[in-house]
Amino acid sequence: MNITIEIWKGNGRHLTRRSWARVRAVIKLRDMAVCQYCGKPANDGEPDHILPLAQGGNDALHNLVWSCKDCNRAKGEMTLRAWVQSMLKAEPPLPPLPKVRRYSSLDAGDVIDV
Ligand SMILES: [Zn+2]
């Protein structure tokens, strides 16, 4: 777990490519290569920023979840709240994202409200 401590010290901003590779490995391991949005196995997934970088998020571990490519693409630069709201408005309505709730208490409490 030394990797985690090192990453936390940097607070996620301006990670080098090498550091990002380690973050990616940690997130994949932590989330067991399962997409934390839809629950599907996603061995070829990517870490996704719960609060997007463009909206003030960072690369800290608590702001990253493992995501399949479909969810990552669909969420894009949206906040979690905006994404969930867009899905709730979809016809037919899509189910809420139960997995995401696990992370709402970590540091994204003001991001998710579903
Ligand atoms: Zn997914």
Backbone and ligand atoms as CSV (ligand in chain L), in Angstrom:
chain,resi,resn,atom,element,x,y,z
A,1,MET,N,N,0.802,-1.208,0.000
A,1,MET,CA,C,0.000,0.000,0.000
A,1,MET,C,C,0.839,1.263,0.000
A,2,ASN,N,N,2.146,1.137,-0.114
A,2,ASN,CA,C,2.997,2.310,-0.228
A,2,ASN,C,C,2.622,3.168,-1.425
A,3,ILE,N,N,2.161,2.514,-2.451
A,3,ILE,CA,C,1.756,3.230,-3.663
A,3,ILE,C,C,0.651,4.220,-3.329
A,4,THR,N,N,-0.314,3.768,-2.562
A,4,THR,CA,C,-1.447,4.633,-2.231
A,4,THR,C,C,-0.992,5.864,-1.471
A,5,ILE,N,N,-0.115,5.664,-0.503
A,5,ILE,CA,C,0.354,6.786,0.312
A,5,ILE,C,C,1.074,7.807,-0.563
A,6,GLU,N,N,1.895,7.318,-1.435
A,6,GLU,CA,C,2.647,8.206,-2.319
A,6,GLU,C,C,1.704,9.046,-3.177
A,7,ILE,N,N,0.688,8.405,-3.671
A,7,ILE,CA,C,-0.257,9.108,-4.530
A,7,ILE,C,C,-1.028,10.161,-3.729
A,8,TRP,N,N,-1.417,9.812,-2.528
A,8,TRP,CA,C,-2.166,10.763,-1.704
A,8,TRP,C,C,-1.346,12.007,-1.414
A,9,LYS,N,N,-0.041,11.813,-1.199
A,9,LYS,CA,C,0.804,12.966,-0.892
A,9,LYS,C,C,0.771,13.984,-2.017
A,10,GLY,N,N,0.697,13.492,-3.242
A,10,GLY,CA,C,0.657,14.391,-4.379
A,10,GLY,C,C,-0.717,15.002,-4.598
A,11,ASN,N,N,-1.696,14.494,-3.917
A,11,ASN,CA,C,-3.071,14.956,-4.024
A,11,ASN,C,C,-3.604,14.903,-5.453
A,12,GLY,N,N,-2.989,14.062,-6.239
A,12,GLY,CA,C,-3.577,13.781,-7.527
A,12,GLY,C,C,-3.317,14.769,-8.654
A,13,ARG,N,N,-2.864,15.935,-8.366
A,13,ARG,CA,C,-2.678,16.928,-9.415
A,13,ARG,C,C,-1.354,16.715,-10.137
A,14,HIS,N,N,-1.381,16.896,-11.443
A,14,HIS,CA,C,-0.173,16.876,-12.253
A,14,HIS,C,C,0.598,15.565,-12.114
A,15,LEU,N,N,-0.084,14.474,-12.208
A,15,LEU,CA,C,0.586,13.183,-12.137
A,15,LEU,C,C,1.412,12.960,-13.399
A,16,THR,N,N,2.574,12.371,-13.203
A,16,THR,CA,C,3.365,11.987,-14.364
A,16,THR,C,C,2.715,10.770,-15.005
A,17,ARG,N,N,3.117,10.489,-16.210
A,17,ARG,CA,C,2.569,9.326,-16.901
A,17,ARG,C,C,2.834,8.039,-16.102
A,18,ARG,N,N,4.020,7.981,-15.509
A,18,ARG,CA,C,4.374,6.796,-14.728
A,18,ARG,C,C,3.473,6.692,-13.492
A,19,SER,N,N,3.240,7.812,-12.829
A,19,SER,CA,C,2.361,7.795,-11.673
A,19,SER,C,C,0.945,7.407,-12.075
A,20,TRP,N,N,0.509,7.937,-13.231
A,20,TRP,CA,C,-0.836,7.614,-13.693
A,20,TRP,C,C,-0.978,6.108,-13.944
A,21,ALA,N,N,0.070,5.483,-14.476
A,21,ALA,CA,C,0.034,4.040,-14.706
A,21,ALA,C,C,-0.162,3.299,-13.391
A,22,ARG,N,N,0.460,3.822,-12.332
A,22,ARG,CA,C,0.297,3.177,-11.027
A,22,ARG,C,C,-1.089,3.435,-10.456
A,23,VAL,N,N,-1.576,4.653,-10.632
A,23,VAL,CA,C,-2.933,4.954,-10.176
A,23,VAL,C,C,-3.926,4.030,-10.872
A,24,ARG,N,N,-3.743,3.895,-12.178
A,24,ARG,CA,C,-4.627,3.040,-12.958
A,24,ARG,C,C,-4.631,1.611,-12.395
A,25,ALA,N,N,-3.434,1.123,-12.083
A,25,ALA,CA,C,-3.320,-0.240,-11.557
A,25,ALA,C,C,-4.005,-0.357,-10.191
A,26,VAL,N,N,-3.838,0.666,-9.363
A,26,VAL,CA,C,-4.440,0.640,-8.028
A,26,VAL,C,C,-5.966,0.666,-8.118
A,27,ILE,N,N,-6.489,1.527,-8.969
A,27,ILE,CA,C,-7.949,1.647,-9.108
A,27,ILE,C,C,-8.531,0.338,-9.652
A,28,LYS,N,N,-7.838,-0.222,-10.635
A,28,LYS,CA,C,-8.324,-1.476,-11.220
A,28,LYS,C,C,-8.363,-2.580,-10.170
A,29,LEU,N,N,-7.308,-2.622,-9.370
A,29,LEU,CA,C,-7.231,-3.636,-8.317
A,29,LEU,C,C,-8.299,-3.380,-7.252
A,30,ARG,N,N,-8.396,-2.133,-6.794
A,30,ARG,CA,C,-9.364,-1.783,-5.749
A,30,ARG,C,C,-10.786,-2.122,-6.177
A,31,ASP,N,N,-11.107,-1.824,-7.434
A,31,ASP,CA,C,-12.473,-2.027,-7.915
A,31,ASP,C,C,-12.626,-3.374,-8.622
A,32,MET,N,N,-11.610,-4.206,-8.531
A,32,MET,CA,C,-11.616,-5.572,-9.053
A,32,MET,C,C,-12.003,-5.628,-10.534
A,33,ALA,N,N,-11.569,-4.613,-11.278
A,33,ALA,CA,C,-11.792,-4.566,-12.726
A,33,ALA,C,C,-13.272,-4.670,-13.093
A,34,VAL,N,N,-14.117,-4.216,-12.160
A,34,VAL,CA,C,-15.560,-4.176,-12.418
A,34,VAL,C,C,-15.962,-2.712,-12.582
A,35,CYS,N,N,-16.747,-2.430,-13.587
A,35,CYS,CA,C,-17.210,-1.056,-13.791
A,35,CYS,C,C,-18.078,-0.650,-12.600
A,36,GLN,N,N,-17.680,0.432,-11.945
A,36,GLN,CA,C,-18.384,0.860,-10.736
A,36,GLN,C,C,-19.671,1.610,-11.052
A,37,TYR,N,N,-19.929,1.840,-12.309
A,37,TYR,CA,C,-21.175,2.499,-12.692
A,37,TYR,C,C,-22.244,1.476,-13.070
A,38,CYS,N,N,-21.876,0.511,-13.924
A,38,CYS,CA,C,-22.898,-0.433,-14.390
A,38,CYS,C,C,-22.727,-1.828,-13.804
A,39,GLY,N,N,-21.596,-2.089,-13.151
A,39,GLY,CA,C,-21.405,-3.374,-12.485
A,39,GLY,C,C,-20.888,-4.483,-13.374
A,40,LYS,N,N,-20.593,-4.171,-14.629
A,40,LYS,CA,C,-20.119,-5.223,-15.538
A,40,LYS,C,C,-18.605,-5.398,-15.420
A,41,PRO,N,N,-18.118,-6.628,-15.610
A,41,PRO,CA,C,-16.664,-6.833,-15.658
A,41,PRO,C,C,-16.076,-5.996,-16.787
A,42,ALA,N,N,-14.967,-5.328,-16.516
A,42,ALA,CA,C,-14.397,-4.427,-17.524
A,42,ALA,C,C,-12.888,-4.485,-17.436
A,43,ASN,N,N,-12.341,-5.600,-17.882
A,43,ASN,CA,C,-10.890,-5.758,-17.823
A,43,ASN,C,C,-10.172,-4.715,-18.672
A,44,ASP,N,N,-10.833,-4.241,-19.711
A,44,ASP,CA,C,-10.215,-3.246,-20.587
A,44,ASP,C,C,-10.726,-1.830,-20.283
A,45,GLY,N,N,-11.249,-1.642,-19.062
A,45,GLY,CA,C,-11.777,-0.329,-18.701
A,45,GLY,C,C,-10.692,0.680,-18.375
A,46,GLU,N,N,-11.129,1.800,-17.804
A,46,GLU,CA,C,-10.227,2.909,-17.466
A,46,GLU,C,C,-10.701,3.548,-16.169
A,47,PRO,N,N,-9.792,4.198,-15.436
A,47,PRO,CA,C,-10.265,4.997,-14.304
A,47,PRO,C,C,-11.096,6.172,-14.829
A,48,ASP,N,N,-12.186,6.461,-14.162
A,48,ASP,CA,C,-13.007,7.607,-14.532
A,48,ASP,C,C,-13.050,8.594,-13.374
A,49,HIS,N,N,-12.948,9.879,-13.693
A,49,HIS,CA,C,-13.029,10.907,-12.661
A,49,HIS,C,C,-14.485,11.125,-12.284
A,50,ILE,N,N,-14.825,10.865,-11.031
A,50,ILE,CA,C,-16.204,11.082,-10.579
A,50,ILE,C,C,-16.565,12.549,-10.805
A,51,LEU,N,N,-15.731,13.426,-10.276
A,51,LEU,CA,C,-15.859,14.856,-10.603
A,51,LEU,C,C,-14.825,15.141,-11.684
A,52,PRO,N,N,-15.266,15.436,-12.907
A,52,PRO,CA,C,-14.325,15.579,-14.025
A,52,PRO,C,C,-13.257,16.645,-13.775
A,53,LEU,N,N,-12.101,16.439,-14.346
A,53,LEU,CA,C,-11.018,17.418,-14.235
A,53,LEU,C,C,-11.482,18.796,-14.701
A,54,ALA,N,N,-12.263,18.795,-15.757
A,54,ALA,CA,C,-12.730,20.063,-16.323
A,54,ALA,C,C,-13.636,20.817,-15.354
A,55,GLN,N,N,-14.128,20.121,-14.348
A,55,GLN,CA,C,-15.043,20.756,-13.393
A,55,GLN,C,C,-14.414,20.868,-12.013
A,56,GLY,N,N,-13.094,20.768,-11.970
A,56,GLY,CA,C,-12.402,20.984,-10.702
A,56,GLY,C,C,-11.995,19.718,-9.984
A,57,GLY,N,N,-12.259,18.559,-10.573
A,57,GLY,CA,C,-11.845,17.306,-9.955
A,57,GLY,C,C,-10.345,17.103,-10.093
A,58,ASN,N,N,-9.822,16.106,-9.392
A,58,ASN,CA,C,-8.401,15.798,-9.524
A,58,ASN,C,C,-8.206,14.287,-9.641
A,59,ASP,N,N,-6.942,13.895,-9.672
A,59,ASP,CA,C,-6.612,12.484,-9.863
A,59,ASP,C,C,-6.482,11.725,-8.548
A,60,ALA,N,N,-6.936,12.285,-7.453
A,60,ALA,CA,C,-6.865,11.578,-6.176
A,60,ALA,C,C,-7.714,10.305,-6.238
A,61,LEU,N,N,-7.310,9.317,-5.474
A,61,LEU,CA,C,-7.964,8.012,-5.548
A,61,LEU,C,C,-9.456,8.080,-5.252
A,62,HIS,N,N,-9.836,8.950,-4.319
A,62,HIS,CA,C,-11.255,9.010,-3.974
A,62,HIS,C,C,-12.094,9.656,-5.073
A,63,ASN,N,N,-11.430,10.233,-6.071
A,63,ASN,CA,C,-12.178,10.818,-7.188
A,63,ASN,C,C,-12.144,9.924,-8.418
A,64,LEU,N,N,-11.629,8.718,-8.268
A,64,LEU,CA,C,-11.503,7.820,-9.413
A,64,LEU,C,C,-12.209,6.503,-9.154
A,65,VAL,N,N,-12.913,6.024,-10.142
A,65,VAL,CA,C,-13.491,4.689,-10.087
A,65,VAL,C,C,-13.187,3.979,-11.392
A,66,TRP,N,N,-13.161,2.668,-11.326
A,66,TRP,CA,C,-12.967,1.882,-12.539
A,66,TRP,C,C,-14.250,1.930,-13.347
A,67,SER,N,N,-14.102,2.133,-14.635
A,67,SER,CA,C,-15.273,2.312,-15.490
A,67,SER,C,C,-15.078,1.579,-16.810
A,68,CYS,N,N,-16.151,0.957,-17.306
A,68,CYS,CA,C,-16.069,0.364,-18.638
A,68,CYS,C,C,-16.048,1.503,-19.658
A,69,LYS,N,N,-15.646,1.172,-20.875
A,69,LYS,CA,C,-15.520,2.212,-21.892
A,69,LYS,C,C,-16.863,2.840,-22.226
A,70,ASP,N,N,-17.919,2.046,-22.221
A,70,ASP,CA,C,-19.244,2.585,-22.546
A,70,ASP,C,C,-19.672,3.635,-21.530
A,71,CYS,N,N,-19.509,3.311,-20.227
A,71,CYS,CA,C,-19.912,4.269,-19.190
A,71,CYS,C,C,-19.005,5.490,-19.227
A,72,ASN,N,N,-17.724,5.266,-19.403
A,72,ASN,CA,C,-16.764,6.366,-19.440
A,72,ASN,C,C,-17.126,7.339,-20.571
A,73,ARG,N,N,-17.452,6.787,-21.713
A,73,ARG,CA,C,-17.799,7.604,-22.877
A,73,ARG,C,C,-19.131,8.326,-22.635
A,74,ALA,N,N,-20.077,7.600,-22.067
A,74,ALA,CA,C,-21.412,8.183,-21.856
A,74,ALA,C,C,-21.366,9.309,-20.831
A,75,LYS,N,N,-20.575,9.142,-19.789
A,75,LYS,CA,C,-20.500,10.162,-18.733
A,75,LYS,C,C,-19.732,11.372,-19.238
A,76,GLY,N,N,-18.677,11.131,-19.981
A,76,GLY,CA,C,-17.909,12.235,-20.552
A,76,GLY,C,C,-17.470,13.239,-19.509
A,77,GLU,N,N,-17.732,14.497,-19.762
A,77,GLU,CA,C,-17.317,15.584,-18.867
A,77,GLU,C,C,-18.422,15.966,-17.888
A,78,MET,N,N,-19.471,15.138,-17.837
A,78,MET,CA,C,-20.571,15.457,-16.921
A,78,MET,C,C,-20.206,15.130,-15.481
A,79,THR,N,N,-20.775,15.869,-14.548
A,79,THR,CA,C,-20.676,15.452,-13.157
A,79,THR,C,C,-21.543,14.213,-13.007
A,80,LEU,N,N,-21.334,13.524,-11.906
A,80,LEU,CA,C,-22.127,12.330,-11.650
A,80,LEU,C,C,-23.605,12.677,-11.600
A,81,ARG,N,N,-23.903,13.791,-10.954
A,81,ARG,CA,C,-25.300,14.200,-10.826
A,81,ARG,C,C,-25.924,14.461,-12.189
A,82,ALA,N,N,-25.190,15.180,-13.025
A,82,ALA,CA,C,-25.729,15.501,-14.351
A,82,ALA,C,C,-25.929,14.235,-15.173
A,83,TRP,N,N,-24.988,13.318,-15.044
A,83,TRP,CA,C,-25.096,12.069,-15.817
A,83,TRP,C,C,-26.305,11.254,-15.362
A,84,VAL,N,N,-26.426,11.102,-14.051
A,84,VAL,CA,C,-27.556,10.335,-13.514
A,84,VAL,C,C,-28.866,11.002,-13.923
A,85,GLN,N,N,-28.903,12.325,-13.828
A,85,GLN,CA,C,-30.133,13.028,-14.200
A,85,GLN,C,C,-30.451,12.839,-15.675
A,86,SER,N,N,-29.416,12.816,-16.498
A,86,SER,CA,C,-29.663,12.619,-17.925
A,86,SER,C,C,-30.216,11.230,-18.195
A,87,MET,N,N,-29.773,10.257,-17.383
A,87,MET,CA,C,-30.284,8.889,-17.566
A,87,MET,C,C,-31.704,8.755,-17.055
A,88,LEU,N,N,-31.999,9.461,-15.961
A,88,LEU,CA,C,-33.347,9.380,-15.400
A,88,LEU,C,C,-34.364,9.987,-16.357
A,89,LYS,N,N,-33.894,10.938,-17.180
A,89,LYS,CA,C,-34.791,11.585,-18.144
A,89,LYS,C,C,-34.930,10.764,-19.424
A,90,ALA,N,N,-34.076,9.769,-19.580
A,90,ALA,CA,C,-34.079,8.986,-20.808
A,90,ALA,C,C,-35.385,8.204,-20.937
A,91,GLU,N,N,-35.783,7.978,-22.162
A,91,GLU,CA,C,-36.981,7.173,-22.437
A,91,GLU,C,C,-36.565,5.934,-23.196
A,92,PRO,N,N,-36.838,4.736,-22.673
A,92,PRO,CA,C,-37.399,4.495,-21.350
A,92,PRO,C,C,-36.366,4.809,-20.272
A,93,PRO,N,N,-36.808,5.126,-19.041
A,93,PRO,CA,C,-35.867,5.478,-17.973
A,93,PRO,C,C,-34.911,4.337,-17.673
A,94,LEU,N,N,-33.697,4.665,-17.416
A,94,LEU,CA,C,-32.710,3.658,-17.051
A,94,LEU,C,C,-32.673,3.545,-15.528
A,95,PRO,N,N,-32.285,2.391,-15.014
A,95,PRO,CA,C,-32.214,2.239,-13.557
A,95,PRO,C,C,-31.121,3.111,-12.967
A,96,PRO,N,N,-31.260,3.523,-11.701
A,96,PRO,CA,C,-30.195,4.300,-11.060
A,96,PRO,C,C,-28.902,3.501,-10.976
A,97,LEU,N,N,-27.881,4.114,-10.550
A,97,LEU,CA,C,-26.575,3.467,-10.510
A,97,LEU,C,C,-26.249,3.046,-9.084
A,98,PRO,N,N,-26.650,1.865,-8.700
A,98,PRO,CA,C,-26.471,1.457,-7.299
A,98,PRO,C,C,-25.024,1.411,-6.859
A,99,LYS,N,N,-24.139,1.045,-7.757
A,99,LYS,CA,C,-22.732,0.911,-7.379
A,99,LYS,C,C,-22.122,2.254,-7.008
A,100,VAL,N,N,-22.556,3.274,-7.676
A,100,VAL,CA,C,-21.981,4.592,-7.463
A,100,VAL,C,C,-22.212,5.082,-6.046
A,101,ARG,N,N,-23.308,4.693,-5.463
A,101,ARG,CA,C,-23.650,5.147,-4.120
A,101,ARG,C,C,-22.561,4.797,-3.109
A,102,ARG,N,N,-21.873,3.702,-3.362
A,102,ARG,CA,C,-20.785,3.281,-2.480
A,102,ARG,C,C,-19.770,4.390,-2.295
A,103,TYR,N,N,-19.583,5.188,-3.317
A,103,TYR,CA,C,-18.527,6.189,-3.296
A,103,TYR,C,C,-19.011,7.561,-2.878
A,104,SER,N,N,-20.302,7.697,-2.712
A,104,SER,CA,C,-20.836,9.036,-2.460
A,104,SER,C,C,-20.411,9.571,-1.106
A,105,SER,N,N,-20.028,8.692,-0.200
A,105,SER,CA,C,-19.647,9.157,1.130
A,105,SER,C,C,-18.159,9.490,1.209
A,106,LEU,N,N,-17.416,9.216,0.170
A,106,LEU,CA,C,-15.977,9.382,0.261
A,106,LEU,C,C,-15.564,10.839,0.172
A,107,ASP,N,N,-15.895,11.473,-0.905
A,107,ASP,CA,C,-15.556,12.894,-1.010
A,107,ASP,C,C,-16.379,13.579,-2.078
A,108,ALA,N,N,-17.295,12.841,-2.617
A,108,ALA,CA,C,-18.075,13.383,-3.709
A,108,ALA,C,C,-19.508,13.610,-3.263
A,109,GLY,N,N,-19.703,13.791,-1.967
A,109,GLY,CA,C,-21.040,13.937,-1.418
A,109,GLY,C,C,-21.824,15.074,-2.051
A,110,ASP,N,N,-21.144,16.126,-2.425
A,110,ASP,CA,C,-21.872,17.230,-3.035
A,110,ASP,C,C,-21.997,17.069,-4.535
A,111,VAL,N,N,-21.473,15.976,-5.028
A,111,VAL,CA,C,-21.570,15.733,-6.468
A,111,VAL,C,C,-22.772,14.853,-6.762
A,112,ILE,N,N,-22.970,13.850,-5.929
A,112,ILE,CA,C,-24.061,12.911,-6.156
A,112,ILE,C,C,-25.195,13.190,-5.186
A,113,ASP,N,N,-26.390,13.201,-5.707
A,113,ASP,CA,C,-27.578,13.410,-4.878
A,113,ASP,C,C,-28.733,12.738,-5.576
A,114,VAL,N,N,-28.721,11.412,-5.553
A,114,VAL,CA,C,-29.759,10.671,-6.280
A,114,VAL,C,C,-30.549,9.787,-5.336
L,1,ZN,ZN,ZN,-20.072,0.505,-17.154
